[in-house]
Amino acid sequence: MSVQDDLAAVKRRLQDLEHTVEELERRVGSERGAPSTPATGRPEGLVTIPDAPYDSGLWVDTDDEGLGARDRHAP
């Protein structure tokens, strides 16, 4: 290969690199434009569970899983 051929190959590769970098910048820019988390700073769908005990009134008239109703006995 001649020096001119080498320079032409380098120029092509440099243009390919510039194109790839521009495409990457567009992708990153579009991803940055889309909010990944809401204004609260927490990821969407994340639910905070408080440390305080639950109100026992929530469990009135419920069945114990696997044990059945409290006022009934197994056969």
N, C-alpha and C positions, 0 to 999 in steps of 0.2 A: 504494500500500500504506500501511496505517496503521502507527503505531508498534507497536501490539499484534501485527500480522501479522509485522512485522520481528522483534520479540522472540520470537515463536513459532518463526520460521524459525531464528533463532540458537540457540534452545534445542534444536531438533531436531538441528541440525548438531553442537552440543556433545555431545549424547547419542550421536550416531553416532561422533564422535571418541573419546569415552570407551569405547565398545564396541570400536572398532578397537584402541585402546591396550591394553585388557584382553586381547583376543585375541592381540596381538603379545607381550605379557608371558607369556602361557601358552605360546606357541610357543617363545620364547627360553628359558623355564624348563625346558621338556621337552628342548630341545636341550642345555642346560647339564647336565642330569641324566644324559644319556647320555655315557659317556666317549668322547672322540674319539681318544685315544691310550692305549695300554697303560701300565702302571706304569713302563716303561722310559723314557717320554718321547718315544719314536720312533713315527711313524705305523705302523699295522698293515701288514704286508707288506713293509716296508723291511728290506733285508738289508745288513748292513755287510760289506764285502769287505776283508780285511786287506791291508796293504801287503807283508807277508812273502811270499817266493816260495813257490809250491806245491811239495809233495813230488813229485819226479820219478817216484816209484813209482806215482803215480796214473795216469801216462800209458803204462805198460808194456802192450804188446799192443793198442794203439789204432791206428786208421787216421788218417792225416793227411787232413783234410777236403779232398776234391777231388783228392787224389793217390793214394788207395788204400792198401793195406797196404804196409808197409816191405819185406817179403821177396818181393813180387811185382812184376812189370814189366808195363807196359802192352802190349797186343797189337800 
